Amino acid sequence: MEEMEEELKCPVCGSFYREPIILPCSHNLCQACARNILVQTPESESPQSRRASGSGVSDYDYLDLDKMSLYSEADSGYGSYGGFASAPTTPCQKSPNGVRVFPPAMPPPATHLSPALAPVPRNSCITCPQCHRSLILDDRGLRGFPKNRVLEGVIDRYQQSKAAALKCQLCEKAPKEATVMCEQCDVFYCDPCRLRCHPPRGPLAKHRLVPPAQGRVSRRLSPRKVSTCTDHELENHSMYCVQCKMPVCYQCLEEGKHSSHEVKALGAMWKLHKSQLSQALNGLSDRAKEAKEFLVQLRTMVQQIQENSVEFEACLVAQCDALIDALNRRKAQLLARVNKEHEHKLKVVRDQISHCTVKLRQTTGLMEYCLEVIKENDPSGFLQISDALIRRVHLTEDQWGKGTLTPRMTTDFDLSLDNSPLLQSIHQLDFVQMKVQPRNCDALHFQNTKASSPVPATPILQLEECCTHNNSATLSWKQPPLSTVPAEGYILELDDGNGGQFREVYVGKETMCTVDGLHFNSTYNARIKAFNKTGVSQYSKTLVLQTSEDTDSEEQTLPFPVPSERLPLRRMSPFSSTLNLQPSFPGRSYFDFRSSPHQLSLHSSLQSLNAPGCNFEPQSAPYTQLVDIKKLLAVAWFAFDPGSAHSDIIFSNDNLTVTCSSYDDRVVLGKTGFSKGVHYWELTVDRYDNHPDPAFGVARIDVMKDVMLGKDDKAWAMYVDNNRSWFMHNNSHTNRTEGGITKGATIGVLLDLNRKTLTFFINDEQQGPIAFENVEGMFFPAVSLNRNVQVTLHTGLPVPDFYSSRASIA
C-alpha cells in the first residue's frame, strides 16, 4: 500500500487528490490545482474564433506543440505562450513532485463559489503537468472534465487504512481525537467541538451520534456517489461509447454527439475492461518479478565484490605476514641478546616493588593505629603504650631512610640497533608481478581477460609410486607425455576419510607429496589437478587409499625407496583426530614482491617452504634409506569455523583473524576437534581497546555462543584483562593470577589429552597453575570476545620444549 501512495498524489500540489478530474490525456488533477494552472489564451486561438473560421475542431483540441508550447525541453526555466509576441511570459515552477507547472498569468478573482462552480477566465488553456500536452477549454470550463470517482474511492480507503485514530474535523489548530460521529451531519467531533457546534437540543437533538469506529464503518459502507454525465449533469452514465471510449448517458445517445456512435452496455464494458486490466497487470507483474530478481542479483554482486575484496586483501596480508615473520625471527635473535638483562632488571625492580609494598602497608597500618591512639582520652592508658609507639615510629622512619626509596636498577639498555638499511629496503618494496592462486585469485585477476594460452593437461597419477603406510599416504603424479602446455603448479586434494568433501592438502610445483596424520583404518579419496596463469585443468582420476589397521606399530617407516633426485614434500599433519582437513598452509605464496635496488624476492619455492616455521621438510635420505616418521612432530592445522560461530563474529585472513560487531561477548570455535594427543596453538592480540575481558580455551560443539566462554558447563576457559586472569568453567571463577594482556600479547593454549589437562600461557610464560584436570571427550578450540578485541590464530605449532621435557621426566 505504501508503494501506491505516489499514484494517489496530485502532480501539482503533491497532496492526495481532492475532487480529481480526468484530462483527455488520461492524467488526473485536483480540481483546484487545475484551476490554478489555467493560462488565458489570445482571442484568435479561442474555440469560438476557430469554429468561426470554419476549421472543424472538437471541444478539446490539442494545440500544435511546434507552434505553441507551454513547456520546452530546452527552456531556461521560463515558459511563454508561443506564437504571439505580445503574450506575457510566465515563470515556470516545480510542484512538490518535481513536475514543472505553470501558474496563472493573473490571480484568480475572489469568489465564494466552489472551485467547480467558480467562473473560469474566458479563452483559458490548461497544460497537463505530466505529459505537457495543452488544450483549450470550452464554455463549460473545468466542469467539462469528468470526475474520477474511482480514484476518490481508492484514496478514501487508503486514508482510512492509514489512519491510526480518527481526528475531530472542526478543531481549528491541532485536531483532537474524535469521540463521536453524527450520522446525519457525517462529521467527527471531539467533546469540546460537539458541545459547541452540535448541542443536543432543537433539531440537532434528533441526530444519531455513534462511536468513531462505528462511524468509519458506516461511512465506508455508505453508497458511493454515482458518476453523472459532464454534458447532462442531471443524468447518470448508462452506456459506453466505443468510439470515444467514455461513459455516456441516454440523452447523449438521443440528441448529443454520440448519437451515431457505437455504444455498449456499461456493465459489460466494465467487466471487459477489468479483465483487460487484469491481463495487463499479469504482464506487468512478470516484469516486476524480473526486476526484483535483478535487484537480488545486484545485491549478490555487492556481496561478492566485498568477499572478493576481502580475499584479495587476505592474499596481500599473507605475503606481508611472511615478510613480517622473517623480521620477527630476526627480532627474536636480537632479543635473545637482551632478554637476560631484561629479565634481570624486571626481577630486581619487581622484588623492590614487592618489598616497598609490604613496608608501605605496614607503615600505613602503624600510622592509622597511632592516630586512633591519639584520639583516646585516657591519660594513664595512653602513657602505658606511648613510649613503645614512639620507638616503633622512629624505627620505621629509619628503615625508610636507608636507601629504600632509591631504585636498585636503571631503566636504560646500553644497546643500539641500526635499522636504516632495512627501512630503506622496505620503502623500496613494490609490486612487479602477481602469482595467481588457482581457487581464490583467478576471478580477481583473470575474470575479464582473454586467455593467452590454454590450461595445462590433466595430471596422471603414477600408481606404481603411490602407497600408504600406517597413517601416512604418499602420492606421485606427472604431466602427460605429449603435453605441450607447462604447468606452474599442482593442487592435491583429499576427502575426510568418510566420504566428505575434498580439501586442499598441498599446492606447489613438486610432483610427489607425503601426507601424515591420517586416521588409521580409514579409506581416503585423492585427486590432483594442475594450474597455470590461464586457469585450472580437469581433475585426475580419483585414487582410493586405505590406511593401516595397526595403531601400535613401534617402528613407523616408509618401506618404499625414495629417490634423492625427487624429494617429496611432507605435509605435517593436516588432519586432527576428528577427520578435519585444512585447505591451506603458511608456505603458500600469492604475490611476488621485488625491491629493485636489492632484488629482494619472496617465492613460494621449496626453499621458502623449508624455512623455519613452515610445516614441510624434504626427505634428503639416500635412495634406499628409510625415514622414521616418529621423529616428525604431529601438529594440527585449522582455522576458525564461520558455520558454527555467532552471527556477530567478523572473519578475515582466511578465517584466521576474528573480531566482533557487538559490545557483548560472542563465541567462535575452531574447525577442528580433538579427542586424543597433545595440541598447542597460540592467539595474538591484534587490537585491545578499553580493557575488555576476552576468554580463551576449549569447548564442546554445543557451547553457548552468546555469553562469555566458560559461563556454561560446555567450556573451559581463561578470561583475562590488562592486569590479571581467572580460570572459569560452569560460571565458577578460580585461580586469580596477576599479569594481563595488551596489544601484541600472545596467548598459548596447551591441551594435553594424554594427561587430561589444560594449561594456558601468556607471552611464553605459564599463566597460573594447570587450569583444568580430568578433561575428557571431544574439545574444539574456542575464543569469546567483543568489538574491542581482535585476535589472530596461529596453528601447526609444536608443543613448547619445556613442557615436552617436563612430560618426559614425568
Secondary structure, DSSP 8 states (H G I E B T S, - for coil): -GGGGGGGB-TTT-SB-SSEEE-TTS-EEEHHHHHHT-EE--GGGSHHHHHHTT----TT-B--TTT--S--TT--SEEE-TT-TTS-EEE-EE-TTS-EE---SS-----SS-TTTS---TTEEEE-TTT--EEE--TTGGGGS-B-HHHHHHHHHHHHHH-SS-B-SS-SSS--B--EEETTTTEEE-HHHHHHHS-SSGGGGGS-EE-HHHHHHHHHHS-----B-SSSTTSB--EEETTTTEEE-HHHHHHSTTTTS-EEEHHHHHHHHHHHHHHHHHHHHHHHHHHHHHHHHHHHHHHHHHHHHHHHHHHHHHHHHHHHHHHHHHHHHHHHHHHHHHHHHHHHHHHHHHHHHHHHHHHHHHHHHHHHHHT---HHHHHHHHHHHHHHHHHHHHHHTTTTTS-SS-S--------HHHHHHHHTEEEEEE---HHHHHHHHSTTS--SS------EE-GGG-EEETTEEEEEEE--TT--S--SEEEEEE--SSS---EEEEEES-SEEEE----TT-EEEEEEEEE-SS-B------EEEE--S----S--B--S---TTS--EEE---B-TT--B-S--TT---EEEEETTTTEE---SHHHHTSTT-S--B----TT---BGGGS-------B-TTTS-TTEEEETTTTEEEESSSS-EEEEBS--BSSSEEEEEEEEEEE-S----EEEEE-TT--SSS-TTSSTTEEEEEE-SSEEEEEETTEEEEEEE----TT-EEEEEEETTTTEEEEEETTEE-SS--EES--S-BEEEEEE-TTEEEEEE-S----HHHHHHHHH-
